């Protein structure tokens, strides 16, 4: 029986394995939305550009960075250290 990584060397609960699973699920949906199958051999970035959207993980990472910088610049942050 295949594990969560499906052939990868990462343990099933690792952050990289989770990232890869989310990306694969997202792109399966985006391919169908754009009218392609995996046999069309389209690059993920090309599909996202065609649909004029960003990857959900890119948005989450961007918001995470903004939140981290906002916390570092807040008055309360030094008190939490």
N, CA, C and O of each residue as an XYZ file, in Angstrom:
324
protein
N       0.847     -1.189      0.000
C       0.000      0.000      0.000
C       0.884      1.241      0.000
O       1.832      1.321      0.781
N       0.593      2.193     -0.850
C       1.395      3.407     -0.951
C       1.113      4.325      0.229
O      -0.016      4.409      0.712
N       2.158      5.012      0.684
C       2.012      5.957      1.785
C       1.511      7.296      1.287
O       1.142      7.445      0.122
N       1.502      8.254      2.172
C       1.017      9.581      1.813
C       1.915     10.265      0.797
O       1.459     11.101      0.017
N       3.193      9.906      0.809
C       4.142     10.571     -0.088
C       4.108     10.004     -1.503
O       4.544     10.663     -2.447
N       3.597      8.794     -1.652
C       3.503      8.149     -2.959
C       4.848      8.153     -3.685
O       4.987      8.746     -4.754
N       5.831      7.486     -3.092
C       7.106      7.331     -3.760
C       8.167      8.316     -3.312
O       9.325      8.170     -3.703
N       7.827      9.302     -2.516
C       8.813     10.253     -2.032
C       9.553      9.713     -0.834
O       9.152      8.706     -0.250
N      10.628     10.376     -0.464
C      11.414      9.955      0.687
C      10.993     10.667      1.962
O      11.557     10.404      3.024
N      10.033     11.544      1.883
C       9.596     12.310      3.042
C       8.662     11.484      3.911
O       7.846     10.721      3.395
N       8.775     11.630      5.227
C       7.796     10.960      6.090
C       6.408     11.530      5.850
O       6.283     12.696      5.476
N       5.351     10.729      6.057
C       3.994     11.150      5.700
C       3.538     12.453      6.339
O       2.760     13.186      5.728
N       3.990     12.762      7.535
C       3.519     13.968      8.205
C       4.416     15.174      8.029
O       4.173     16.212      8.644
N       5.453     15.066      7.200
C       6.391     16.169      7.065
C       5.752     17.341      6.323
O       4.801     17.168      5.560
N       6.278     18.508      6.557
C       5.746     19.718      5.945
C       5.850     19.668      4.422
O       4.943     20.109      3.717
N       6.954     19.132      3.924
C       7.129     19.040      2.470
C       6.094     18.098      1.855
O       5.558     18.386      0.785
N       5.806     16.974      2.519
C       4.807     16.034      2.006
C       3.421     16.684      1.984
O       2.659     16.505      1.034
N       3.110     17.426      3.020
C       1.814     18.116      3.084
C       1.731     19.169      1.983
O       0.711     19.276      1.302
N       2.789     19.940      1.806
C       2.853     20.964      0.760
C       2.633     20.332     -0.616
O       1.870     20.856     -1.427
N       3.300     19.210     -0.876
C       3.169     18.539     -2.178
C       1.750     18.026     -2.407
O       1.234     18.119     -3.521
N       1.115     17.486     -1.369
C      -0.251     16.982     -1.516
C      -1.234     18.111     -1.792
O      -2.132     17.966     -2.621
N      -1.067     19.244     -1.095
C      -1.963     20.380     -1.318
C      -1.784     20.918     -2.731
O      -2.764     21.203     -3.419
N      -0.535     21.055     -3.165
C      -0.257     21.557     -4.510
C      -0.852     20.634     -5.576
O      -1.446     21.104     -6.546
N      -0.690     19.324     -5.395
C      -1.221     18.368     -6.370
C      -2.746     18.440     -6.433
O      -3.325     18.424     -7.519
N      -3.393     18.520     -5.281
C      -4.861     18.604     -5.257
C      -5.346     19.891     -5.905
O      -6.303     19.893     -6.679
N      -4.669     20.981     -5.578
C      -5.045     22.283     -6.144
C      -4.905     22.271     -7.665
O      -5.786     22.759     -8.373
N      -3.808     21.719     -8.165
C      -3.571     21.738     -9.596
C      -4.484     20.769    -10.339
O      -4.823     21.021    -11.495
N      -4.891     19.673     -9.710
C      -5.882     18.790    -10.347
C      -7.173     19.561    -10.609
O      -7.772     19.455    -11.679
N      -7.587     20.339     -9.607
C      -8.800     21.143     -9.755
C      -8.606     22.232    -10.814
O      -9.485     22.453    -11.648
N      -7.456     22.910    -10.780
C      -7.201     24.006    -11.724
C      -7.128     23.492    -13.166
O      -7.608     24.156    -14.084
N      -6.534     22.318    -13.367
C      -6.475     21.739    -14.711
C      -7.874     21.513    -15.270
O      -8.159     21.856    -16.418
N      -8.746     20.928    -14.442
C     -10.123     20.686    -14.894
C     -10.837     22.005    -15.170
O     -11.589     22.114    -16.138
N     -10.605     23.006    -14.320
C     -11.239     24.310    -14.502
C     -10.804     24.954    -15.811
O     -11.608     25.581    -16.500
N      -9.521     24.795    -16.152
C      -8.998     25.374    -17.395
C      -9.324     24.515    -18.617
O      -9.095     24.939    -19.749
N      -9.856     23.316    -18.397
C     -10.226     22.451    -19.514
C      -9.115     21.551    -20.001
O      -9.155     21.091    -21.142
N      -8.114     21.284    -19.158
C      -6.989     20.429    -19.536
C      -7.032     19.131    -18.744
O      -7.682     19.033    -17.704
N      -6.322     18.140    -19.267
C      -6.063     16.922    -18.512
C      -4.565     16.862    -18.282
O      -3.816     17.661    -18.844
N      -4.121     15.918    -17.460
C      -2.678     15.819    -17.236
C      -1.948     15.377    -18.498
O      -0.735     15.555    -18.605
N      -2.664     14.812    -19.441
C      -2.047     14.379    -20.686
C      -1.735     15.554    -21.610
O      -0.974     15.395    -22.566
N      -2.311     16.741    -21.343
C      -2.004     17.927    -22.141
C      -0.615     18.482    -21.838
O      -0.099     19.313    -22.586
N      -0.010     18.025    -20.742
C       1.361     18.397    -20.368
C       1.537     19.909    -20.232
O       2.527     20.463    -20.710
N       0.601     20.562    -19.597
C       0.705     21.990    -19.330
C       1.444     22.209    -18.015
O       1.252     21.449    -17.066
N       2.280     23.232    -17.947
C       3.004     23.572    -16.724
C       2.044     24.251    -15.761
O       1.203     25.050    -16.171
N       2.175     23.927    -14.469
C       1.279     24.477    -13.458
C       1.206     25.998    -13.502
O       0.118     26.570    -13.440
N       2.358     26.654    -13.610
C       2.377     28.119    -13.632
C       1.623     28.678    -14.832
O       0.977     29.720    -14.729
N       1.703     27.990    -15.973
C       0.975     28.439    -17.166
C      -0.538     28.363    -16.948
O      -1.282     29.243    -17.380
N      -0.973     27.316    -16.285
C      -2.410     27.169    -16.007
C      -2.868     28.267    -15.049
O      -3.924     28.866    -15.251
N      -2.078     28.533    -14.009
C      -2.444     29.573    -13.051
C      -2.481     30.951    -13.722
O      -3.359     31.763    -13.429
N      -1.522     31.213    -14.626
C      -1.515     32.490    -15.357
C      -2.733     32.595    -16.269
O      -3.364     33.648    -16.354
N      -3.054     31.508    -16.945
C      -4.208     31.507    -17.848
C      -5.504     31.792    -17.080
O      -6.375     32.514    -17.566
N      -5.619     31.221    -15.882
C      -6.815     31.447    -15.064
C      -6.749     32.767    -14.288
O      -7.731     33.184    -13.674
N      -5.585     33.416    -14.324
C      -5.344     34.694    -13.646
C      -5.591     34.587    -12.142
O      -6.286     35.409    -11.546
N      -4.997     33.542    -11.545
C      -5.096     33.354    -10.101
C      -3.739     32.969     -9.540
O      -2.825     32.608    -10.281
N      -3.621     33.051     -8.209
C      -2.410     32.625     -7.518
C      -2.655     31.291     -6.851
O      -3.795     30.907     -6.587
N      -1.578     30.597     -6.587
C      -1.661     29.356     -5.828
C      -2.097     29.678     -4.407
O      -1.685     30.693     -3.846
N      -2.919     28.831     -3.825
C      -3.393     29.068     -2.470
C      -2.228     29.039     -1.479
O      -2.232     29.787     -0.502
N      -1.235     28.187     -1.721
C      -0.091     28.135     -0.816
C       0.742     29.405     -0.909
O       1.292     29.854      0.096
N       0.843     29.986     -2.089
C       1.567     31.260     -2.238
C       0.855     32.358     -1.461
O       1.502     33.186     -0.820
N      -0.473     32.370     -1.516
C      -1.241     33.359     -0.763
C      -1.076     33.169      0.739
O      -0.926     34.142      1.478
N      -1.102     31.927      1.191
C      -0.948     31.643      2.616
C       0.439     32.064      3.095
O       0.569     32.662      4.164
N       1.470     31.759      2.317
C       2.826     32.128      2.699
C       2.999     33.644      2.728
O       3.683     34.173      3.604
N       2.389     34.343      1.782
C       2.450     35.799      1.748
C       1.778     36.402      2.976
O       2.320     37.310      3.607
N       0.600     35.896      3.309
C      -0.100     36.395      4.493
C       0.662     36.069      5.772
O       0.660     36.859      6.716
N       1.304     34.921      5.805
C       2.098     34.531      6.966
C       3.267     35.484      7.175
O       3.559     35.883      8.302
N       3.940     35.849      6.071
C       5.053     36.807      6.167
C       4.566     38.173      6.634
O       5.214     38.820      7.458
N       3.417     38.612      6.103
C       2.867     39.905      6.518
C       2.516     39.902      7.999
O       2.777     40.876      8.706
N       1.926     38.807      8.465
C       1.564     38.696      9.867
C       2.805     38.697     10.756
O       2.823     39.344     11.803
N       3.846     37.969     10.335
C       5.079     37.921     11.115
C       5.716     39.298     11.217
O       6.172     39.693     12.290
N       5.752     40.035     10.104
C       6.357     41.366     10.154
C       5.496     42.329     10.963
O       6.029     43.210     11.638
N       4.185     42.180     10.907
C       3.304     43.032     11.702
C       3.495     42.756     13.189
O       3.473     43.679     14.004
N       3.683     41.488     13.540
C       3.901     41.141     14.946
C       5.239     41.681     15.446
O       5.334     42.170     16.571
N       6.268     41.592     14.607
C       7.583     42.095     14.999
C       7.576     43.602     15.186
O       8.334     44.129     16.000
N       6.730     44.301     14.442
C       6.666     45.753     14.522
C       5.687     46.245     15.580
O       5.580     47.450     15.806
N       4.975     45.336     16.230
C       3.988     45.770     17.209
C       4.654     46.118     18.533
O       5.802     45.749     18.780
N       3.937     46.817     19.361
C       4.430     47.225     20.664
C       4.487     46.024     21.615
O       5.346     45.972     22.495
N       3.591     45.074     21.444
C       3.471     43.949     22.360
C       4.542     42.877     22.104
O       4.928     42.172     23.037
N       5.025     42.740     20.875
C       5.940     41.667     20.503
C       7.158     41.572     21.411
O       7.482     40.467     21.847
N       7.866     42.685     21.729
C       9.038     42.559     22.633
C       8.650     42.005     24.009
O       9.471     41.360     24.661
N       7.445     42.240     24.448
C       7.022     41.746     25.748
C       6.792     40.242     25.733
O       6.867     39.594     26.777
N       6.510     39.676     24.549
C       6.240     38.250     24.443
C       7.497     37.404     24.398
O       7.422     36.191     24.591
N       8.637     37.999     24.152
C       9.897     37.247     24.051
C      10.351     36.730     25.375
O      11.392     36.079     25.459
